[in-house]
Amino acid sequence: MPNRDKVINISRAGVKPKTLFFDDTSQMLFLFLLCLFFHSSFTHAINEFDRDESARPIILCYGDSLTAGMTPERNYFPYPSFLEEVFESREENFLYGDVKVEWIGLPGWTAKRMVETKDFANKGLEDALKHRYENVKLVVILAGTNDLGYSRIRGPASSSKILEVSSSIANWIETLHEISHNFKVPSLAISIPGSAFQTKNAGASEVANKVNLLLEDWCTVHNDLCLYMQFPFQYENSDKNWSKDGLHLSKAGYRALAEKVAPMIQTAMICLGTENSK
């Protein structure tokens, strides 16, 4: 008579059930092998999933509060989050139907500060490309608005002052693009948009226009790695795309920005050759 052995009943049609006895050691070995089998299968499935995820091409959007999608009420509607929706809805027209969009939006940051902290964890562009994201195919950079605000240009300014400030801001933005290019990742440059501040400040408006011209010229010279995009809509006080502060976009505006940026990303991928680097 067995001593507290475990009992397993095995039945077949037309066959009288038989009783098998496993001692504790045999049962533990059986359960261990069973767990090992399922663990191996599960781990394999997870690894396959991870490989598929890491193989997905990434669009990295980098910038200030306009990339973060901030509104005056401190709500956030990042235009990059709308980009994925656009890509999914236009899958038949897009090079990568399963493209993944990542973004880093730093409210209040100037392009100068972004460059100076390029290696800061979770914030710097260099850190992002080196440590955080694999398989980045394109970096989209929207920066310079805060530099304009900190430029201390108030009212009319001399042409020499306009050129001095504009060249400095453009240089910081260009350096951000060079960080991306150092990793052999091409970039899309979006110009500094308009704002209520610029409509009330002629000098600031001149600086913004000059920065955008300098940035466009720089992208033309580096057209093997960079494409320029004019911000898709101008500032108008009554325009539903803008928030009441005249600086940030509304939720509708961030969505509209994504709708306009999406085809430019596709153009950049074609013109800059990233469609061949999957």
C-alpha positions, 0 to 999 in steps of 0.5 A: 500500500503506497505511502502518501504517493500522488495518484494520477488517473489515465482513462481511454475509451473501453479501457478500465482506468489504471492507477499510476503512482509517482513518488515525490521526487519523480513528481518534482522532476516532472513538474520542473521539466514541464516548467522549463519547457513552458519557460523556454517557449515563452522566452522564445516568443518574447525574444521574437517579439523584441526582435520584431520591435527592435527591427521597426523603423523609428522616426524620432521627433525632437524639440521644445514644447511644440514637440511636446504638444503643450497648451496654456492649460498644461495639457499635452497633445504631442504632434508625434502621437498623431503622426502614428495615426496618420501613418496607419491611416495611409499605410498603402502610401507610406514606406513603412506601414509599421513605423514607430514614432518616438519623441522628446519634447522639452518645454521652455528649452532653447536650441542652445540648451539642447546642444549644451545638454546633448548627452543628458540622459532622457533629454539629450539628442546624442544620448537618445541616439546612442543609448535609448533608440535603435534603428532610427531612420529620421530625426525631425527637429523643431526648435528655436522658438524659445531662443527667439524669446531669449534673444532680447530683441524688442522692437526694431533692431539694426541689420547687424544685430539681426544678423548676429542674433539670427546667425547664433540661433541658426548655428545652434539648430544646425548643430542639433542636426549635426548631432543626428548626422554624426550617427548617420541619421538624416534629419528634417528641419522644421522652421520656426513658426510665427507667433503673437510675439512676432506680430507685436515685435518687428525685430523678433519677426525679422530674426525668425525670418532670417533664422529660417532663411539661414537654416534653409540654405544650410539644409540645401548645402547638406541636402544629402542628409537634411531636408527643410520644411517651412512651418505649414501654417502662419500665426493668425489670432482667429485661427483654430490651430493656435492656442489663446497664448499665441505661442502654442498650438491647440489640439487641432493645431497639433493634429494639423501639424502632424498631417502636414509633417507626415508626407514630408517625412515620406519625402525625406525618407525617399530623398535621403535614401533611408528607404534602403536602410531598413 
